[in-house]
Amino acid sequence: MSDTLLESVPERYRGVWVRRLLQTPQGRDTTTAVHWLQTQRWHADLRIPAGPRVAATLLGFSGITTVHMEGGHEVCQWHRQVDLQPPGLFPDVGRMVFETPDRVIETGVHGDYLEVWERLPGSAGFSATHERGALRCLVAGAYAMRVRPRCAAWPADVQAGDTLAEVLERHPAEAEALLDFEISFGPLHQGLWTITHSTLPALQGQRVDWEALLERPAGGPASSA
């Protein structure tokens, strides 16, 4: 049977998904704060471990999502166009099974893991992606995420599978530039966006005028998807 690509992400995926469980051979994780916001094409994903924050251990990425049928299973792939961490060894691909409209089980294609995701109430329905230069802002229902990639390139010796912590250990002088990467998440209410989670902790608690944030620069692109 040939694979069938679904041209846009199906409606059932759109919204904000919170991870309730990660199960791997190494153990279980129910404490990391994980938010995955999905629009018709774009995703943004932010993962903040519990406990004292260590910037190099945060995970955050954004890009295009594709969904296809493979061997009778629905398979989702997150094509990471920007990533806080260096490139991984394998593509980010999972088999998806919806237990209910608001609960989906993901199992790894290239890794041995199981994740349980639940959709946040108030995040289904309307979704959009806005671009403002290098900045990308995603909306799903009453929630939003902002993605601002780093300007610095990875050092020449970075290889797939390296961690950010390893890169910083080798290149401490470049730490500030390599950590200058933002993914922020929070609720959007009456035109004000409150940042509750971010790769940059100084931003948490800020309230942002959403319309001002989306003002298009002269000649800059704006889109919704």
TASUL-V751994 format. One record per backbone hydrogen bond with DSSP energy under -0.5 kcal/mol. NH is the residue of the N-H (numbers start at 1). CO is the residue of the C=O. Records with the same first field share a line. If there is no record, write none. Layout:
BEGIN
NH=CO  CO
END
This chain:
BEGIN
4=69
5=3
6=67
7=5
9=40
13=10
14=10  11
15=38
17=15  36
18=118
19=34
20=18  116
21=116
22=29
23=114
24=27
25=112
27=24
29=22
33=48
34=32
35=46
36=17
37=35  44
38=15  36
39=42
40=225
43=63
44=37
45=61
46=35
47=59
48=33
49=47
57=54
58=55
59=47
61=45
62=82
63=43
64=79
65=41
66=77
67=6
68=75
69=4
70=73
73=70
74=96
75=68  73
76=94
77=66
78=92
79=64  77
80=78
81=62  79
82=62
84=60
92=78
93=91
94=76
95=107
96=74
97=105
99=97  103
100=103
103=100
104=117
105=97
106=104  115
107=95
108=113
109=93
110=93
113=111
114=23
115=106
116=21
117=104  115
118=18
119=102
120=16
123=120
126=124
128=139
130=137
132=135
135=132
136=147
137=130
138=145
139=128
140=143
141=126
142=122
143=140
144=186
145=138
146=184
147=136
148=182
149=134
158=155
161=87
162=159
167=163
168=164
169=165
170=166
171=167
174=171
175=172
178=174
179=175
180=176  177
181=179
182=148
184=146
185=197
186=144
188=142
189=192
192=189
193=208
194=187  192
195=193  206
196=185  194
197=185
199=183
201=199
203=200
204=201
205=195
206=203
208=193
210=191  208
213=209
214=210
215=212
220=217
END
